[in-house]
Amino acid sequence: MLLPGIDQYIDIHTHISWNYPHIFSIKSLVKPGEPETFRSINKPVSVGLHPWFINEMTDEDSLKLVAEASTSSQVLAVGECGFDLKKEIPIAHQEKVFLAQLMIAEQAQKPLIIHCVRAYHKVLELISLKKTTVPWIIHGFNHNEQIAGELVRQGAYLSVGADFLKVNSNIRKSIKSIPLDHLFLETDEWQQPVWKLYAEVAKVRHIQEKALKTQIFENFMTCFDKSRSGISK
């Protein structure tokens, strides 16, 4: 499995092809047909079917590609997948596709990266009901302390993105409540390198940036290296 160096900044979820030697990034391939292109990228990736692209006519083929790609050592995680209640796709169908990808992640024994918009109740329901053996990473987390606490108690990791830079954002207000050993940082579609988030989070949390890098490196190794994780729920 591809692993970061302890001195690298880890960008746990991005749609951008970064090319900095001191950044270890996981590129997300989530559109129909994208998962089969991972070999041409020659970098760490995650593969999944994003809820924006769910289509009953093509879901079966898309999920088959995700399952096939998930067995590669270049594919570090499954997703992003999940729920988006701003879309008109029935939540029952979103759940069906999500659970199919959870099963793929379980079979591959790789973390699940989750997209969640206005559906934290559903994610909390499923994470408490499904006794999964793989970590769940909530990408782009931007909610309050209560939701953060409930997710962490269920073992989830919270990945924080550019919303943190907005002074009045929920995540800006709740960041101090997130245990550092359940935290990741990401760029998603933000056009700036992830080290800018490291600097700002370290400042708000009143810790050295190097200490934050070391902790997130440890989080990665615990979350992604099953030989070290001892994950059991």
N, C-alpha and C positions, 0 to 999 in steps of 0.2 A: 504494500500500500504506500502511496505517496504521502510523505509526512513533512510538516514544516520544520524549519530550523528554529531553535529557541530565540534567536535574535531577529526573526522575521515578524513583521506585522501580519496577523491573520485576518483575512477578509472572508468571513464564513459564507457569504452569499452575495453574488454579483452577477449582473448580466453584461458586464463590460470585460473586454479582453485586456486586462492589465499586463504590463510587461516590465515591472520593476523587480529586480532581483531580491530586494528586501521586503517584498510583499508575497505572501502565500495566499492565493485566492481560489475559491471554488466557484467556477462558472456554472450558472443554472441553465439547463436546457429543458424547456418546458412546453414548447409548442409541438403540435402533432408533426411527427417526422424528425424533430430535432434530436431525440436521443440516439438515433442511429448514426449521427454525424460526429459523435464524441471522439472517435479515433483521429479524425483530421485536426482536432484542436490540440492534441498532445499536451494537455494540462489537466489538473484535477477538475472534475466536474460533478454536478449532481444531475440526475435525470428524473423527470416526472411529467405529469399532465396537470397543468395549472387549471384552476376552476374556470378561468376566463375562456379556455379552449375546449371545454367539455362539449361533446356533440354525440348524441346517441348513435348516430350513423357511423362514427369513426372511433368511438371510445375503445372498442375491443382491440382494434389494430394498434392504437396508440399505447394501450396498456401492455400489449405483447412486446412492443419495442422497448418499453421501460423495463420490463422484466428481463429481457434478453441483455440489455446494456448493464443492468444492475450487477451482473456477475463479474464484470471487469474490475480489476484492481485500480484502474484509472477513475472509476466512478466511486466517489467516496460516500455519497448519500443519495437517498431517494427524495424527490421533490424539486421545486416546491409544489405542494399539493394542499388541498384544504377546502376552505369555504369562503365565499364572497356573497353576502346577502344584498349587495348593491346590484348584482346581476339577476336576471330573471329566471335563471335555471333553477328548477325546484330543488329545495334543500335535500329532499330525499334522494334525488339523483346525485347531487354533489356528495352526499354521504356514501353512496354506493361506490363512487369512483375513488373517494378518499380511502375507504376500507380496503379496496382492491390494492391500492398502493401501500397501505400499511402492511398488508400480507406480503407484498413484494419485498418491503424493507425487512420484515421478519425473516423471510427466506434467505435474503442476502446477508442478514445480520449487519445492517448499516443504518445510521441515523435517518430520521424522517424530518425533512424541513417543511414547515407548515406555513401556509398563507392563510391569514384569518382577518376577515373584514366583517365587523358587526355580528360575529358568530362565536364569541368566546364561550358562551353558554354551551354550545355544541361541542367545542373542543374539550372543555372541562368535563362534560358528560362522558365523552368517549375515552379520555385519558384515565378516568377513574373506573370505567367499566371494562376496558380492554387491558388485560394484564400483559402488557407488552414487555419485550425484553430488549428493545432498542430505544435509544434516547429520542425524545421529541424536541426539536428546536423551533421555537416560534419566531419566524423571521419578521423584521420590521416592527417589533413590539412597540406599541405606543398607547398604553392604557394606564390605569390608575394602580395605586399600591395594593388595593384589595385583590384585583385580578392577578397582578404580578405574584402576590403571595400565594394565592391558590394554585397557580401553575407551578411555581417552584416547589410547593409542598407535594405536588404530584410527580416531581422529578424532572419537570421540563426545564430546558435552557431557554433564555430569552436573548434574542439577537437585536441589537439596537442600531438604527440607521440614522440618516440625515435629519429625521424629525427631531432628534435630540438637540439640534442647533437652533430650533425655534424656541424662543424664550418662554412662551406660554404653552408649550406642548405638554401633553400628559406625561410623556416619558421623561421630560426635563424635570418635572415635579416628582416623579416616582423613582428616579434612578438610584437614589440613596437607599431605597428599601430593597433593591435587588442584591442578593448575595453575590459577591464577586466570583464565587466558584460556580455560578449558574449564568454567567454573562458571556456573550459574544458580541462582536461589532461587525458591521457590514456596510457596503456601499449600495447594494441593490442596483438602481439605475442612476445613482448620484455620480456626477462627472468629476468628482474630486477623490484623491487617494485616501485610503482608510486611515492613514496615520493622523490626519486632521481630526478624526473622531477620537482617536486614542488620546490626543493632546487635550481635547476639550473634556472628555469623560474623566481623565485623570485629574484635571483641575477642579472639576465639580466634586469629585469624590475625595479630594484632598490626599491623593497618593502620588507617588512618583510614576511617571510614564513607564519607566523600565519595570516597575513592580506590576503595573497593569498588563504589560506585554507578557511577563512571566506567568501571571495568573491565567491569562487567556490561552497561552501555550499549554499549560497544565490542563485546562478545561478541554482543549482539543484532544489531548492525549487520552484523557479519561473517557471522553465521549466517542472518539473514533477508533481508538485502539482497543479492541475487545479483550486482548490479552491482559490489559491493565485495568479495564473498567470494572469488572465484577458486577455488571449491571443486572439487577434482578428486581422485579416488581410483582 
